[in-house]
Structures are given as C-alpha cells and as structure tokens.
Amino acid sequence: MRLADVDLKARIPEREYEERLRKLQLDLLKYQFRMIEEKVPVLLVFEGWDAAGKGGVIRRITEQMDPRNYHVHPIGAPSPEEMRHHYLRRFWLRLPKAGEMGIFDRSWYGRVMVERVEKLCPKEAWKRAYAEINEFEKMLVSDGTLLIKFFLHISPEEQLRRFRDRETNPYKRWKITKEDWRNRDKWEEYEEAIEEMLEKTHTALAPWHLISGEQKKWARIQTMEVILDHYKRVFRQGKECIATGCHR
C-alpha cells in the first residue's frame, strides 16, 4: 500500500454527490442505532496531509447522526501533564464506550509522523512505536471495537491552492498557521514517514483505507461508503467477526 496507488483524478458530479450524500447519511444513522443496540464501540481514525479535508469528511459523517452517541476528538500537541505519561495514554482515555462512536481527527500516529519528522522524540522511540501501535490496535479489535483507519491524500499542488485560499478567505484564515507552511517545506520528509507508517501498520485486523482528497466531495462519499461497508459486514456475519477480522 503506497500513496502512489491513490487515484487523485477521481471526481464525482455535483448532482450525484448530493444524492449519494443524503442516502449515505440516512444509512449511517440507521446503523448508528443498530450499533447502540448491539453495544458495539466504533472508532474512526483520520490522518492525512494538512488541508486534505479531514474536518469536512467528519462533518458530513456526523451531520445527521444522533449527537448523544458520538464524540469527535481533535488531537493537537500533548499537554505538559500528558507528556509525563506514555503517549498512548491520552488516547486510551478517549476511547469510545460500548455503543458509542469515537472519531479521532489525528491520532497516535503522530508519534511516527510529526514527532518523527520534527524530532520531538528519540529515533528509537518512534521506531518502537510501530509495534506498540499494532499491539494497541490488535487489543482494541480483539475486544470488540470496530476500528476503521483513513488516510486522506492530496497532491502538493492542491495543498498549496487550499493554503492560499485560506489566507485570502476571512472565514478560513484561522485554519492556516505558520506551522502549516513549515510542514509543507518538509513534504518529502513527511512523505517518507507516511509511506513507512502505511507499510508497518497496515494489518489484517486494522488496515488503512487510502482516500483521495483531491476533490473534497469525492473524499466524503468514499469515506462514508467504506464505513457503511464495514457496518454491513459486521451485521451480515455477526459481531464476532470484528475480533477475527472477517469484516475487512
């Protein structure tokens, strides 16, 4: 699994997008109620390039859902208190309960991306993290959590266009920071880290789903269809298939 495998030319017409979006949102709402009844914890993990559209995807997923049973966790830098503990602890404390959905806008994968590239932790620490993360996710899935991981990929040209749009649009200016530009200057370093992350943490129990974010509407539809497909397999084959990976 590599970033080069993502078709960045994929597009969806406006009319088709609106029709599929409405249907998918209704289907996700129906399955949300079923997950609540069956007490299945659902964990969605979103990673991707800056400005790849993660926030927009999450908004469309949750737009018509019962807000009492999902939580969105935007993950930033750890606090001084959190840095005193193992890096996975702050995520463990936010895991969804039975019947709830937890959505992570960035996640524990910061250990092998941002912390690696920005040298915020020793090399031996982020190298060790691949095995730690795989064991962490295996434990969650084996315990009955439906874990679905997404990486939203865009081209550097499209990212630049969105950065410039954010700078000139007063309603989006808050979305762009000096840190975003600094990260962009390290595109090749991040790309190397992402490729290694995908290689080492794409497992049978917790595979990655690579989504083209070049057109935001396409990314939203594709992501929601992946989630719905996982839901259907769980109820078609039984809850026990989560722990065995047969819903993949």
C-alpha positions as CSV (number, residue, x, y, z in Angstrom):
1,M,0.0,0.0,0.0
2,R,1.5,3.3,-1.2
3,L,0.4,6.8,-1.7
4,A,1.1,6.4,-5.4
5,D,-1.8,3.9,-5.6
6,V,-4.3,6.7,-4.9
7,D,-6.2,8.0,-7.9
8,L,-6.0,11.7,-7.4
9,K,-8.0,12.3,-10.6
10,A,-11.2,10.7,-9.1
11,R,-14.2,13.1,-9.2
12,I,-17.9,13.0,-8.6
13,P,-20.5,15.3,-10.3
14,E,-22.4,17.7,-8.1
15,R,-25.9,16.2,-8.6
16,E,-24.7,12.6,-7.9
17,Y,-22.8,13.8,-4.8
18,E,-25.9,15.4,-3.3
19,E,-28.0,12.2,-4.0
20,R,-25.4,9.8,-2.6
21,L,-24.7,12.0,0.4
22,R,-28.3,12.1,1.5
23,K,-28.6,8.3,1.2
24,L,-25.4,7.6,2.9
25,Q,-26.2,9.9,5.8
26,L,-29.5,8.2,6.3
27,D,-27.9,4.7,6.2
28,L,-25.2,5.7,8.7
29,L,-27.9,7.0,11.0
30,K,-29.8,3.7,10.8
31,Y,-26.6,1.7,11.5
32,Q,-25.7,4.1,14.4
33,F,-28.9,2.9,16.2
34,R,-28.0,-0.7,15.5
35,M,-24.5,-0.2,16.9
36,I,-26.0,1.3,20.0
37,E,-28.4,-1.6,20.4
38,E,-25.7,-4.2,20.0
39,K,-23.3,-2.1,22.2
40,V,-20.5,-2.1,19.6
41,P,-17.9,0.6,20.1
42,V,-16.9,2.3,16.8
43,L,-13.5,4.0,16.4
44,L,-12.8,6.1,13.3
45,V,-9.2,7.3,12.9
46,F,-8.4,10.1,10.4
47,E,-4.9,11.0,9.3
48,G,-3.8,13.0,6.2
49,W,-2.0,15.9,4.8
50,D,-2.7,19.4,6.1
51,A,-5.8,20.8,4.3
52,A,-6.7,17.3,3.0
53,G,-10.3,17.7,4.1
54,K,-10.5,15.6,7.2
55,G,-12.7,18.1,9.0
56,G,-15.2,18.3,6.1
57,V,-15.4,14.5,6.0
58,I,-16.1,14.2,9.7
59,R,-18.8,16.9,9.5
60,R,-20.6,15.0,6.8
61,I,-20.4,11.7,8.6
62,T,-21.9,13.2,11.8
63,E,-24.2,15.8,10.2
64,Q,-27.4,13.7,10.6
65,M,-26.3,11.4,13.4
66,D,-27.6,11.4,17.0
67,P,-25.1,13.7,18.7
68,R,-25.5,11.9,22.1
69,N,-23.6,8.9,20.9
70,Y,-20.5,10.1,19.2
71,H,-17.5,12.2,20.2
72,V,-15.0,14.0,17.9
73,H,-11.5,14.4,19.3
74,P,-9.4,17.0,17.5
75,I,-5.9,16.0,18.5
76,G,-3.1,18.6,19.0
77,A,0.2,18.6,20.8
78,P,0.1,16.9,24.2
79,S,-0.1,19.0,27.3
80,P,2.8,19.1,29.8
81,E,0.8,16.7,32.0
82,E,0.1,14.3,29.1
83,M,3.8,14.3,28.3
84,R,4.6,12.9,31.7
85,H,2.8,9.6,30.6
86,H,3.1,7.1,27.8
87,Y,2.0,8.7,24.6
88,L,-0.9,6.2,24.1
89,R,-2.5,7.1,27.5
90,R,-4.2,10.2,26.3
91,F,-5.9,8.3,23.5
92,W,-6.8,5.4,25.8
93,L,-8.8,7.8,28.0
94,R,-10.8,9.0,25.0
95,L,-11.8,5.5,23.6
96,P,-15.5,5.0,22.9
97,K,-17.7,3.2,25.3
98,A,-19.9,0.3,24.2
99,G,-22.4,1.6,21.6
100,E,-20.6,4.9,21.1
101,M,-18.5,6.2,18.2
102,G,-15.2,7.9,18.8
103,I,-13.7,10.0,15.9
104,F,-10.1,11.0,16.1
105,D,-9.1,13.9,13.9
106,R,-5.4,12.9,14.1
107,S,-4.3,10.2,16.5
108,W,-1.5,8.2,18.0
109,Y,0.1,8.1,14.5
110,G,1.6,11.5,15.3
111,R,4.3,9.5,17.0
112,V,5.6,8.2,13.7
113,M,4.9,11.3,11.6
114,V,5.0,14.7,13.3
115,E,7.2,13.6,16.3
116,R,9.5,11.7,13.9
117,V,9.9,14.5,11.3
118,E,10.1,17.3,13.9
119,K,12.5,15.3,16.1
120,L,10.2,15.6,19.1
121,C,11.1,12.1,20.3
122,P,14.3,10.0,20.0
123,K,14.6,7.8,16.9
124,E,14.5,4.6,18.9
125,A,11.1,5.8,20.4
126,W,9.3,6.3,17.1
127,K,10.8,3.2,15.6
128,R,9.5,1.2,18.6
129,A,6.1,2.8,18.2
130,Y,5.1,0.7,15.1
131,A,4.9,-2.5,17.2
132,E,3.3,-0.6,20.1
133,I,0.6,0.8,17.9
134,N,-0.1,-2.6,16.2
135,E,-0.5,-4.3,19.6
136,F,-2.7,-1.4,20.8
137,E,-5.0,-1.7,17.8
138,K,-5.0,-5.5,18.0
139,M,-6.1,-5.3,21.6
140,L,-8.9,-2.9,20.8
141,V,-10.2,-5.0,17.8
142,S,-9.9,-8.3,19.7
143,D,-12.0,-6.8,22.5
144,G,-14.8,-6.0,20.0
145,T,-14.1,-2.4,18.8
146,L,-14.8,-1.7,15.2
147,L,-11.7,0.2,14.2
148,I,-11.6,1.9,10.8
149,K,-8.5,3.9,9.7
150,F,-8.3,6.5,7.0
151,F,-5.5,8.5,5.4
152,L,-6.6,11.4,3.1
153,H,-4.1,12.0,0.4
154,I,-3.7,15.1,-1.8
155,S,-1.1,16.5,-4.2
156,P,1.3,19.3,-3.1
157,E,-0.2,21.5,-5.8
158,E,-3.7,21.1,-4.4
159,Q,-2.5,21.7,-0.9
160,L,-0.8,24.9,-2.0
161,R,-4.1,26.1,-3.6
162,R,-6.0,25.4,-0.4
163,F,-3.4,27.1,1.7
164,R,-3.6,30.3,-0.4
165,D,-7.4,30.2,-0.3
166,R,-7.3,30.0,3.4
167,E,-5.0,33.0,3.6
168,T,-7.3,35.2,1.4
169,N,-10.7,34.0,2.8
170,P,-11.6,35.7,6.1
171,Y,-13.8,32.8,7.1
172,K,-11.0,30.3,6.6
173,R,-8.0,32.3,7.7
174,W,-8.0,30.7,11.2
175,K,-7.3,27.4,9.5
176,I,-3.8,28.4,8.3
177,T,-0.7,28.8,10.5
178,K,3.0,29.3,10.2
179,E,3.3,25.7,11.3
180,D,1.3,24.5,8.2
181,W,3.8,26.3,5.9
182,R,6.7,24.9,7.8
183,N,5.3,21.4,7.5
184,R,4.8,21.9,3.8
185,D,8.5,22.7,3.4
186,K,9.2,19.3,4.7
187,W,6.9,17.5,2.3
188,E,9.4,14.9,1.3
189,E,10.3,14.0,4.9
190,Y,6.7,13.6,5.8
191,E,6.0,11.6,2.7
192,E,8.8,9.2,3.7
193,A,7.4,8.9,7.2
194,I,3.8,8.3,5.9
195,E,5.0,5.6,3.5
196,E,6.8,3.7,6.3
197,M,3.8,4.2,8.6
198,L,1.4,2.6,6.0
199,E,3.9,-0.2,5.4
200,K,4.3,-1.1,9.0
201,T,0.8,-0.5,10.4
202,H,-1.4,-1.8,7.6
203,T,-2.5,-5.1,9.3
204,A,-5.2,-7.7,8.7
205,L,-7.1,-6.6,11.8
206,A,-6.6,-2.8,11.3
207,P,-5.9,-2.0,7.6
208,W,-5.6,1.5,6.3
209,H,-8.0,3.0,3.8
210,L,-6.3,5.5,1.4
211,I,-8.8,8.1,0.2
212,S,-8.2,10.7,-2.5
213,G,-8.9,14.2,-1.0
214,E,-8.1,16.0,-4.3
215,Q,-11.8,16.6,-4.7
216,K,-13.4,17.0,-1.2
217,K,-16.8,15.7,-2.2
218,W,-15.3,12.5,-3.6
219,A,-13.4,12.0,-0.3
220,R,-16.6,12.4,1.7
221,I,-18.6,9.9,-0.3
222,Q,-15.8,7.3,-0.5
223,T,-15.1,7.5,3.3
224,M,-18.8,7.1,4.2
225,E,-19.1,4.2,1.8
226,V,-16.2,2.4,3.5
227,I,-17.8,2.9,6.9
228,L,-21.1,1.7,5.7
229,D,-19.5,-1.4,4.1
230,H,-17.8,-2.2,7.4
231,Y,-21.2,-1.9,9.2
232,K,-22.9,-4.2,6.7
233,R,-20.3,-6.9,7.1
234,V,-20.5,-6.8,10.9
235,F,-24.2,-7.4,10.9
236,R,-24.2,-9.8,8.0
237,Q,-21.5,-12.0,9.6
238,G,-22.1,-11.4,13.3
239,K,-20.4,-9.2,15.9
240,E,-17.7,-11.9,16.5
241,C,-16.3,-11.2,13.0
242,I,-14.9,-7.9,14.4
243,A,-12.3,-9.7,16.5
244,T,-11.4,-12.2,13.8
245,G,-11.1,-9.5,11.1
246,C,-13.7,-11.1,8.7
247,H,-15.4,-7.8,8.3
248,R,-12.3,-6.4,6.4
